[in-house]
Amino acid sequence: MAARCAVARAGPGGRAALRPAPVRPAVVARGAVTRLIVLEAHINGQHYTTYRADGVIVSTATGSTGYSLAAGGPILHPNAQEFILVPIVPHLSLGNALVISSESQVQLKVR
């Protein structure tokens, strides 16, 4: 499965940095000191939900048994081609993990 991760800062000087396929899960959070973050999750350009959580994990099957599992995510078979989207300690928002097709594009926007 070819997974790519891009990080872009909003604003006039913002630019995207493309990362190679992640073996480990990608985590979107506030930083070293964990505090509530508000993230809009879009799948294939469609708004899915808005997370209010300590962060969100985007994981492949390889990363599904580590941090993702500890946050309440499912275990995927090692040959599975899907992604997992797992909120970390969600607050008043959808708290379930979501398994997404590898053909999908996931976009998380920090609000």
DAURRA-V209922 format. One record per pair of residues at least 12 apart in sequence whose C-alpha atoms are under 10 Angstrom apart, sorted by the first residue. I is the first residue (numbers start at 1). GAP is how many residues later the second one is. D is the distance in Angstrom with one decimal. If there is no record, write none. Layout:
i=I gap=GAP d=D
i=I gap=GAP d=D
This chain:
i=1 gap=20 d=8.5
i=1 gap=59 d=9.0
i=1 gap=78 d=9.4
i=1 gap=79 d=9.0
i=1 gap=80 d=6.2
i=1 gap=81 d=8.7
i=1 gap=101 d=7.3
i=1 gap=102 d=9.4
i=2 gap=18 d=8.7
i=2 gap=19 d=6.2
i=2 gap=20 d=9.1
i=2 gap=79 d=9.3
i=2 gap=100 d=8.4
i=2 gap=101 d=9.6
i=3 gap=16 d=9.1
i=3 gap=17 d=7.3
i=3 gap=18 d=4.6
i=3 gap=19 d=6.7
i=3 gap=20 d=9.1
i=3 gap=56 d=9.9
i=3 gap=57 d=8.5
i=3 gap=78 d=9.9
i=3 gap=80 d=9.2
i=3 gap=99 d=8.0
i=3 gap=100 d=9.6
i=3 gap=102 d=9.7
i=4 gap=14 d=6.9
i=4 gap=15 d=6.0
i=4 gap=16 d=5.6
i=4 gap=17 d=5.0
i=4 gap=18 d=7.1
i=4 gap=101 d=9.7
i=5 gap=12 d=8.2
i=5 gap=13 d=5.9
i=5 gap=14 d=5.1
i=5 gap=15 d=6.8
i=5 gap=16 d=7.0
i=5 gap=17 d=7.4
i=5 gap=21 d=8.0
i=5 gap=53 d=9.7
i=5 gap=101 d=9.5
i=5 gap=102 d=9.7
i=6 gap=12 d=4.4
i=6 gap=13 d=6.0
i=6 gap=14 d=9.0
i=6 gap=101 d=9.3
i=7 gap=12 d=8.2
i=7 gap=21 d=9.9
i=7 gap=100 d=9.9
i=7 gap=101 d=9.7
i=8 gap=101 d=9.5
i=9 gap=100 d=9.8
i=9 gap=101 d=9.7
i=10 gap=99 d=9.4
i=10 gap=100 d=9.4
i=21 gap=39 d=9.7
i=22 gap=36 d=9.7
i=22 gap=37 d=8.3
i=22 gap=38 d=8.0
i=22 gap=40 d=9.4
i=22 gap=41 d=9.0
i=23 gap=36 d=8.4
i=23 gap=37 d=7.4
i=23 gap=38 d=9.1
i=23 gap=39 d=6.5
i=23 gap=40 d=6.7
i=24 gap=34 d=9.3
i=24 gap=35 d=7.1
i=24 gap=36 d=7.8
i=24 gap=37 d=9.6
i=24 gap=38 d=7.2
i=24 gap=39 d=5.3
i=24 gap=40 d=8.9
i=24 gap=42 d=8.8
i=24 gap=43 d=9.1
i=24 gap=44 d=10.0
i=25 gap=31 d=10.0
i=25 gap=32 d=6.4
i=25 gap=33 d=5.7
i=25 gap=34 d=4.4
i=25 gap=35 d=6.8
i=25 gap=36 d=9.4
i=25 gap=37 d=8.4
i=25 gap=38 d=5.5
i=25 gap=39 d=7.9
i=25 gap=41 d=8.6
i=25 gap=42 d=7.6
i=25 gap=43 d=7.6
i=25 gap=58 d=9.7
i=25 gap=59 d=9.2
i=25 gap=60 d=9.8
i=26 gap=30 d=8.4
i=26 gap=31 d=5.8
i=26 gap=32 d=5.2
i=26 gap=33 d=6.4
i=26 gap=34 d=9.2
i=26 gap=37 d=9.2
i=26 gap=41 d=10.0
i=26 gap=42 d=9.9
i=26 gap=59 d=9.8
i=27 gap=28 d=6.8
i=27 gap=29 d=5.8
i=27 gap=30 d=4.5
i=27 gap=31 d=6.4
i=27 gap=32 d=8.5
i=27 gap=40 d=9.4
i=27 gap=41 d=9.6
i=27 gap=58 d=9.9
i=27 gap=59 d=9.4
i=27 gap=60 d=9.6
i=27 gap=61 d=9.3
i=28 gap=26 d=8.8
i=28 gap=27 d=5.4
i=28 gap=28 d=5.4
i=28 gap=29 d=6.5
i=28 gap=30 d=8.3
i=28 gap=59 d=9.6
i=28 gap=60 d=9.6
i=28 gap=80 d=8.2
i=28 gap=81 d=9.6
i=28 gap=82 d=8.7
i=29 gap=24 d=8.6
i=29 gap=25 d=6.3
i=29 gap=26 d=4.3
i=29 gap=27 d=6.8
i=29 gap=28 d=8.8
i=29 gap=59 d=9.0
i=29 gap=81 d=9.1
i=30 gap=24 d=7.6
i=30 gap=25 d=7.3
i=30 gap=80 d=9.4
i=31 gap=23 d=9.8
i=31 gap=24 d=9.4
i=33 gap=21 d=9.7
i=34 gap=19 d=9.6
i=34 gap=20 d=6.0
i=34 gap=21 d=8.1
i=35 gap=18 d=7.9
i=35 gap=19 d=5.5
i=35 gap=20 d=8.4
i=36 gap=15 d=9.6
i=36 gap=16 d=6.4
i=36 gap=17 d=5.3
i=36 gap=18 d=4.8
i=36 gap=19 d=7.4
i=36 gap=52 d=9.8
i=36 gap=53 d=9.1
i=36 gap=54 d=8.7
i=36 gap=55 d=8.2
i=37 gap=14 d=7.8
i=37 gap=15 d=5.7
i=37 gap=16 d=5.6
i=37 gap=17 d=5.8
i=37 gap=18 d=6.3
i=37 gap=19 d=9.2
i=37 gap=53 d=9.6
i=37 gap=54 d=9.7
i=37 gap=73 d=7.3
i=37 gap=74 d=7.8
i=38 gap=12 d=6.9
i=38 gap=13 d=5.6
i=38 gap=14 d=4.6
i=38 gap=15 d=6.7
i=38 gap=16 d=8.6
i=38 gap=17 d=8.3
i=38 gap=18 d=9.8
i=38 gap=52 d=10.0
i=38 gap=53 d=9.9
i=38 gap=55 d=10.0
i=38 gap=70 d=9.8
i=38 gap=71 d=8.3
i=38 gap=72 d=6.0
i=38 gap=73 d=5.5
i=39 gap=12 d=5.1
i=39 gap=13 d=6.6
i=39 gap=14 d=8.1
i=39 gap=15 d=9.9
i=39 gap=16 d=8.1
i=39 gap=17 d=8.2
i=39 gap=48 d=9.8
i=39 gap=68 d=9.6
i=39 gap=69 d=6.1
i=39 gap=70 d=5.3
i=39 gap=71 d=4.6
i=39 gap=72 d=5.9
i=40 gap=12 d=8.9
i=40 gap=67 d=8.0
i=40 gap=68 d=5.6
i=40 gap=69 d=5.0
i=40 gap=70 d=6.6
i=40 gap=71 d=7.2
i=41 gap=15 d=9.5
i=41 gap=44 d=9.3
i=41 gap=65 d=7.2
i=41 gap=66 d=5.9
i=41 gap=67 d=4.8
i=41 gap=68 d=6.7
i=41 gap=69 d=9.1
i=42 gap=63 d=8.1
i=42 gap=64 d=5.8
i=42 gap=65 d=5.1
i=42 gap=66 d=6.4
i=42 gap=67 d=8.2
i=43 gap=57 d=8.6
i=43 gap=58 d=10.0
i=43 gap=61 d=6.6
i=43 gap=62 d=5.7
i=43 gap=63 d=4.8
i=43 gap=64 d=6.4
i=43 gap=65 d=8.9
i=44 gap=59 d=9.1
i=44 gap=60 d=5.8
i=44 gap=61 d=5.0
i=44 gap=62 d=6.5
i=44 gap=63 d=8.0
i=45 gap=59 d=9.5
i=45 gap=60 d=7.6
i=45 gap=61 d=8.1
i=45 gap=62 d=7.8
i=46 gap=59 d=9.9
i=46 gap=60 d=9.5
i=46 gap=61 d=9.5
i=47 gap=60 d=9.3
i=47 gap=61 d=9.9
i=48 gap=58 d=9.8
i=48 gap=59 d=10.0
i=49 gap=44 d=8.2
i=49 gap=45 d=7.4
i=50 gap=42 d=10.0
i=50 gap=43 d=7.1
i=50 gap=44 d=8.0
i=50 gap=58 d=9.2
i=50 gap=59 d=9.2
i=50 gap=60 d=9.7
i=50 gap=61 d=9.4
i=51 gap=36 d=7.2
i=51 gap=37 d=9.4
i=51 gap=39 d=6.9
i=51 gap=40 d=7.8
i=51 gap=41 d=8.3
i=51 gap=42 d=5.7
i=51 gap=43 d=6.8
i=51 gap=44 d=8.4
i=51 gap=57 d=9.5
i=51 gap=59 d=9.6
i=52 gap=35 d=8.5
i=52 gap=36 d=9.2
i=52 gap=37 d=8.7
i=52 gap=38 d=5.8
i=52 gap=39 d=5.4
i=52 gap=40 d=6.8
i=52 gap=41 d=6.0
i=52 gap=42 d=8.6
i=52 gap=43 d=9.5
i=52 gap=59 d=10.0
i=53 gap=34 d=6.4
i=53 gap=35 d=5.8
i=53 gap=36 d=5.5
i=53 gap=37 d=4.0
i=53 gap=38 d=5.4
i=53 gap=39 d=8.4
i=53 gap=40 d=7.9
i=53 gap=41 d=9.6
i=53 gap=42 d=8.9
i=54 gap=33 d=7.6
i=54 gap=34 d=5.3
i=54 gap=35 d=5.7
i=54 gap=36 d=6.7
i=54 gap=37 d=8.4
i=55 gap=31 d=8.6
i=55 gap=32 d=6.0
i=55 gap=33 d=5.0
i=55 gap=34 d=7.6
i=55 gap=35 d=8.0
i=56 gap=12 d=9.3
i=56 gap=15 d=9.4
i=56 gap=29 d=6.9
i=56 gap=30 d=5.6
i=56 gap=31 d=4.3
i=56 gap=32 d=5.5
i=56 gap=33 d=8.9
i=56 gap=34 d=8.9
i=56 gap=41 d=9.7
i=56 gap=52 d=8.8
i=57 gap=14 d=8.6
i=57 gap=16 d=9.2
i=57 gap=27 d=7.6
i=57 gap=28 d=5.7
i=57 gap=29 d=5.0
i=57 gap=30 d=6.3
i=57 gap=31 d=7.2
i=57 gap=40 d=9.4
i=58 gap=25 d=6.8
i=58 gap=26 d=5.6
i=58 gap=27 d=4.8
i=58 gap=28 d=6.6
i=58 gap=29 d=8.9
i=58 gap=39 d=9.9
i=58 gap=40 d=9.7
i=58 gap=41 d=9.8
i=58 gap=42 d=9.9
i=58 gap=48 d=8.7
i=58 gap=50 d=9.8
i=59 gap=14 d=9.4
i=59 gap=17 d=10.0
i=59 gap=23 d=8.8
i=59 gap=24 d=5.6
i=59 gap=25 d=5.1
i=59 gap=26 d=6.6
i=59 gap=27 d=8.1
i=59 gap=40 d=9.5
i=60 gap=15 d=9.9
i=60 gap=16 d=8.2
i=60 gap=18 d=8.9
i=60 gap=19 d=9.9
i=60 gap=20 d=8.2
i=60 gap=21 d=7.5
i=60 gap=22 d=6.5
i=60 gap=23 d=4.8
i=60 gap=24 d=6.3
i=60 gap=25 d=9.2
i=60 gap=39 d=9.6
i=60 gap=40 d=9.8
i=60 gap=42 d=8.9
i=61 gap=13 d=9.5
i=61 gap=14 d=7.3
i=61 gap=15 d=5.1
i=61 gap=16 d=6.4
i=61 gap=17 d=5.4
i=61 gap=18 d=7.2
i=61 gap=19 d=6.0
i=61 gap=20 d=7.1
i=61 gap=21 d=7.0
i=61 gap=22 d=6.9
i=61 gap=23 d=7.9
i=62 gap=13 d=9.3
i=62 gap=14 d=8.0
i=62 gap=15 d=8.5
i=62 gap=16 d=6.0
i=62 gap=17 d=8.6
i=62 gap=18 d=8.9
i=62 gap=19 d=9.9
i=62 gap=21 d=9.8
i=63 gap=12 d=8.9
i=63 gap=13 d=8.9
i=63 gap=15 d=9.2
i=63 gap=20 d=9.5
i=63 gap=21 d=9.2
i=64 gap=12 d=6.2
i=64 gap=13 d=8.8
i=64 gap=14 d=8.8
i=64 gap=19 d=8.9
i=64 gap=20 d=7.5
i=64 gap=22 d=9.9
i=65 gap=12 d=9.9
i=65 gap=13 d=9.9
i=67 gap=19 d=9.6
i=67 gap=21 d=9.5
i=68 gap=16 d=8.1
i=68 gap=17 d=8.5
i=68 gap=18 d=6.5
i=68 gap=19 d=8.9
i=68 gap=20 d=8.7
i=68 gap=29 d=9.0
i=69 gap=17 d=8.9
i=69 gap=28 d=9.8
i=70 gap=18 d=9.2
i=71 gap=15 d=7.0
i=71 gap=16 d=7.3
i=71 gap=17 d=5.7
i=71 gap=18 d=7.3
i=71 gap=19 d=9.8
i=71 gap=24 d=10.0
i=71 gap=25 d=9.8
i=71 gap=26 d=8.9
i=72 gap=14 d=7.3
i=72 gap=15 d=8.4
i=72 gap=16 d=8.3
i=72 gap=17 d=9.1
i=72 gap=23 d=8.9
i=72 gap=24 d=7.7
i=72 gap=25 d=7.1
i=73 gap=12 d=8.0
i=73 gap=13 d=5.9
i=73 gap=14 d=8.6
i=73 gap=15 d=9.6
i=73 gap=23 d=7.7
i=73 gap=24 d=5.3
i=73 gap=25 d=8.1
i=73 gap=26 d=9.1
i=74 gap=12 d=9.0
i=74 gap=22 d=9.8
i=74 gap=23 d=7.3
i=74 gap=24 d=8.8
i=74 gap=25 d=8.4
i=76 gap=23 d=9.1
i=80 gap=21 d=9.7
i=80 gap=22 d=9.1
i=81 gap=19 d=9.1
i=81 gap=20 d=7.2
i=81 gap=21 d=5.6
i=81 gap=22 d=8.9
i=82 gap=16 d=10.0
i=82 gap=17 d=6.4
i=82 gap=18 d=5.5
i=82 gap=19 d=4.8
i=82 gap=20 d=4.7
i=82 gap=21 d=8.2
i=82 gap=22 d=9.0
i=83 gap=15 d=8.2
i=83 gap=16 d=5.7
i=83 gap=17 d=5.1
i=83 gap=18 d=6.4
i=83 gap=19 d=6.0
i=83 gap=20 d=9.4
i=83 gap=21 d=8.8
i=83 gap=23 d=9.3
i=84 gap=13 d=6.7
i=84 gap=14 d=5.6
i=84 gap=15 d=4.6
i=84 gap=16 d=6.1
i=84 gap=17 d=8.9
i=84 gap=18 d=9.6
i=85 gap=12 d=5.6
i=85 gap=13 d=5.1
i=85 gap=14 d=6.5
i=85 gap=15 d=7.5
i=85 gap=21 d=8.9
i=86 gap=12 d=6.6
i=86 gap=13 d=8.9
